[in-house]
Amino acid sequence: MAQALHSIDIQPDPTVEIVVHITETLGEQRREDLVTALEDNGGITTAEFCPLRYHLMLVRYDRDMYSSQDVLEYVKAQNVNAKLIGPV
């Protein structure tokens, strides 16, 4: 029986997830608008608020395109006061 060798190309996942603390109270529509604005950005894959903890946001982004500080600045650019908590 002949055996075939196949090269396995394993690439590390370039996405990282961070927690961002929103330091102000946002209504439901404002939260939806913020998520949409972040997800419309090419390097941010997903953005979502934690259920029942609307001051915490999980943001997944491409680390080859942005740093965590870049993402935080983009959140702040949406006229929101925020702090970086750290990676998940």
DRENGUDREN-113008 format. One record per residue: x, y, z of N, C-alpha, C in turn. Coordinates in Angstrom, 2 decimals. Layout:
# residues N
       n_x       n_y       n_z      ca_x      ca_y      ca_z       c_x       c_y       c_z
         X         Y         Z         X         Y         Z         X         Y         Z
...
END
This chain:
# residues 88
       n_x       n_y       n_z      ca_x      ca_y      ca_z       c_x       c_y       c_z
      0.85     -1.18      0.00      0.00      0.00      0.00      0.90      1.24      0.00
      0.67      2.09     -0.94      1.45      3.31     -1.06      0.90      4.37     -0.13
      1.78      5.11      0.48      1.37      6.20      1.36      1.67      7.53      0.68
      0.77      8.42      0.82      0.96      9.76      0.25      1.22     10.73      1.39
      2.17     11.57      1.17      2.47     12.61      2.15      1.88     13.92      1.65
      1.19     14.59      2.52      0.60     15.88      2.18      1.12     16.92      3.15
      1.49     18.02      2.61      1.93     19.13      3.44      0.70     19.79      4.06
      0.76     20.00      5.34     -0.32     20.70      6.03      0.17     22.11      6.32
     -0.51     23.04      5.71     -0.15     24.45      5.88     -1.01     25.03      7.00
     -0.44     25.15      8.17     -1.19     25.67      9.32     -0.82     27.13      9.52
     -1.80     27.97      9.34     -1.62     29.40      9.53     -2.26     29.80     10.87
     -1.57     30.57     11.68     -2.20     31.04     12.91     -3.38     31.96     12.59
     -4.39     31.88     13.41     -5.57     32.74     13.22     -5.15     34.18     13.46
     -5.34     35.04     12.47     -4.90     36.43     12.63     -5.87     37.30     13.44
     -6.97     36.71     13.95     -7.93     37.52     14.69     -7.69     37.43     16.19
     -7.98     38.52     16.85     -7.85     38.64     18.29     -9.15     39.23     18.82
     -9.55     38.84     20.02    -10.75     39.40     20.62    -10.36     40.15     21.89
    -10.88     41.36     21.99    -10.60     42.18     23.17    -11.92     42.61     23.81
    -11.80     43.04     25.07    -12.95     43.57     25.80    -12.75     45.08     25.93
    -13.77     45.81     25.55    -13.76     47.27     25.67    -14.86     47.67     26.64
    -14.50     48.50     27.61    -15.47     49.00     28.59    -15.99     50.35     28.11
    -17.29     50.41     27.89    -17.94     51.67     27.50    -18.31     52.38     28.79
    -17.77     53.57     28.99    -17.90     54.25     30.28    -19.13     55.12     30.40
    -20.05     54.99     29.46    -21.30     55.74     29.55    -22.45     54.81     29.21
    -23.63     55.19     29.59    -24.81     54.36     29.31    -25.32     54.69     27.91
    -25.44     53.65     27.09    -25.94     53.82     25.73    -27.29     53.13     25.59
    -28.20     53.77     24.90    -29.49     53.15     24.62    -29.33     52.05     23.57
    -30.38     51.29     23.37    -30.34     50.16     22.45    -29.98     50.59     21.03
    -30.58     51.66     20.54    -30.30     52.11     19.18    -28.85     52.56     19.04
    -28.35     53.26     20.03    -26.94     53.73     19.98    -25.98     52.55     20.00
    -26.30     51.49     20.78    -25.46     50.28     20.80    -25.47     49.62     19.43
    -26.65     49.51     18.82    -26.75     48.91     17.49    -25.96     49.71     16.46
    -26.05     51.04     16.54    -25.31     51.90     15.62    -23.80     51.72     15.78
    -23.36     51.58     17.03    -21.93     51.40     17.30    -21.45     50.07     16.74
    -22.20     49.01     16.96    -21.85     47.69     16.43    -21.76     47.75     14.91
    -22.74     48.36     14.27    -22.76     48.47     12.81    -21.55     49.25     12.31
    -21.24     50.36     12.95    -20.08     51.18     12.54    -18.79     50.38     12.65
    -18.64     49.63     13.74    -17.42     48.84     13.92    -17.33     47.71     12.91
    -18.44     47.01     12.69    -18.42     45.88     11.77    -18.29     46.31     10.32
    -18.61     47.56     10.01    -18.43     48.08      8.65    -16.96     48.39      8.37
    -16.15     48.40      9.42    -14.72     48.63      9.27    -14.08     47.33      8.77
    -13.25     47.42      7.76    -12.68     46.23      7.14    -11.89     45.31      8.06
    -11.21     45.83      9.04    -10.37     44.99      9.90    -11.06     44.45     11.14
    -12.26     44.94     11.43    -13.00     44.46     12.59    -14.00     43.42     12.11
    -13.84     42.20     12.62    -14.66     41.08     12.17    -16.03     41.08     12.82
    -16.06     41.17     14.15    -17.32     41.21     14.89    -17.21     42.16     16.07
    -18.35     42.69     16.43    -18.46     43.54     17.63    -19.81     43.23     18.25
    -19.82     43.03     19.56    -21.09     42.75     20.23    -20.99     43.15     21.69
    -22.14     43.55     22.22    -22.22     43.87     23.64    -22.54     42.59     24.41
    -22.00     42.48     25.61    -22.29     41.33     26.44    -23.74     41.42     26.92
    -24.49     40.33     26.83    -25.88     40.35     27.31    -25.94     40.74     28.78
    -26.81     41.66     29.10    -27.05     42.17     30.45    -25.87     42.93     31.04
    -24.81     43.08     30.28    -23.66     43.90     30.70    -23.33     44.83     29.54
    -24.24     45.75     29.29    -24.15     46.59     28.11    -22.99     47.58     28.14
    -22.23     47.60     29.22    -21.06     48.46     29.27    -19.81     47.73     28.78
    -19.94     46.41     28.52    -18.81     45.62     28.03    -19.06     45.19     26.58
    -18.06     45.41     25.76    -18.17     45.07     24.35    -17.03     44.15     23.96
    -17.35     43.08     23.24    -16.34     42.17     22.71    -16.10     42.55     21.26
    -14.85     42.79     20.92    -14.51     43.19     19.56    -13.44     42.24     19.04
    -13.74     41.59     17.92    -12.77     40.70     17.26    -12.26     41.43     16.03
    -10.93     41.45     15.90    -10.31     42.19     14.81     -9.10     41.45     14.26
     -8.66     41.87     13.09     -7.50     41.28     12.43     -6.24     41.95     12.97
     -5.43     41.18     13.68     -4.24     41.77     14.29     -3.17     42.14     13.27
     -3.30     41.63     12.05     -2.37     42.02     11.00     -2.68     43.43     10.48
     -3.91     43.89     10.74     -4.31     45.22     10.28     -4.29     46.28     11.39
     -4.64     45.86     12.61     -4.80     46.80     13.71     -4.16     46.28     14.99
     -3.87     47.21     15.87     -3.49     46.87     17.23     -4.72     47.10     18.12
     -4.66     46.67     19.35     -5.78     46.89     20.26     -6.01     48.39     20.47
     -4.94     49.16     20.48     -5.07     50.62     20.64     -5.75     51.25     19.42
     -5.47     50.70     18.23     -6.15     51.19     17.03     -7.65     50.96     17.14
     -8.03     49.77     17.61     -9.46     49.45     17.75    -10.09     50.36     18.79
     -9.42     50.56     19.91     -9.95     51.45     20.94    -10.14     52.86     20.39
     -9.19     53.36     19.64     -9.32     54.70     19.06    -10.48     54.75     18.06
    -10.71     53.66     17.33    -11.84     53.64     16.40    -13.16     53.67     17.16
    -13.23     52.95     18.30    -14.43     53.00     19.13    -14.65     54.43     19.62
    -13.61     55.05     20.13    -13.71     56.42     20.63    -14.08     57.40     19.52
    -13.67     57.11     18.30    -14.00     57.98     17.17    -15.49     57.98     16.87
    -16.22     57.03     17.43    -17.67     56.97     17.26    -18.38     57.78     18.35
    -17.67     58.71     18.97    -18.18     59.59     20.03    -18.66     58.80     21.25
    -17.82     57.84     21.65    -18.11     57.01     22.82    -16.89     57.05     23.73
    -17.12     57.21     25.02    -16.04     57.13     25.99    -15.79     55.65     26.29
    -14.55     55.21     26.12    -14.26     53.79     26.29    -12.85     53.59     26.82
    -12.64     52.40     27.43    -11.33     51.98     27.93    -11.09     50.55     27.48
     -9.85     50.24     27.23     -9.49     48.88     26.88     -9.33     48.06     28.15
    -10.05     46.95     28.25     -9.91     46.05     29.38     -8.78     45.06     29.12
     -8.77     44.46     27.94     -7.71     43.54     27.58     -8.21     42.44     26.67
     -7.30     41.50     26.37     -7.70     40.38     25.50     -8.61     39.40     26.23
     -9.36     38.65     25.44    -10.25     37.63     26.01     -9.44     36.39     26.27
END
